[in-house]
Amino acid sequence: MFKQSLLLHACCATCSGFLAQELARDFDVTIYFDNPNIFPKEEFFKRAGEAEKFFTKIGFPFIQSEYNHNDWLTLVQGLEGAPERGERCLVCYHFRLSKTAQYAKDHGFDYFATTLSISPHKDATAINNIGEALASQLGVKFLIGDWKRNDGFKKAMQCSRENNFYRQNYCGCEFSKRP
């Protein structure tokens, strides 16, 4: 059976392990790890390494972008004090999704998507609106999803426990670590 190709932006193994396997039922999934928001650099490589190890083991192609935290810091300058789920997060979602969409277009993927909306801490409506706007702008389809629905987050956490994934306690950016 022919499956359309999907470039799935992944933020970490915990959020993407279960979802990627579910999406692979209907799509030929490639994992795309592009998260310049993650700080410090060691945290970025820890999350990337965990995801790459898992996805390589189960046979998914894995693409890791360069770590460009300084570009991300420039982008969110002035928004450091914004609350979680506020303007800084919207800018961050857009930055990561635009890079994912552009990579999908440049490399002939049928669809792009992101695991970000599996988290109960992320605004799925905003993420999907950004994805749809980028899809329209670039001419590559976006797979809409609020992946936390139907116990998606709970299933992702179960997959994480079963695979003994490293599980971080913040989204990644240094501004989300504040007390």
Secondary structure, DSSP 8 states (H G I E B T S, - for coil): ---EEEEEE-S-HHHHHHHHHHHTTTEEEEEEE--TT--SHHHHHHHHHHHHHHHHHTT--EEE----HHHHHHHTTT-TT--TTSHHHHHHHHHHHHHHHHHHHHTT-SEEEESGGGSTTS-HHHHHHHHHHHHHHHT-EE----TTTTTHHHHHHHHHHHTT----SS-SSTTTT--
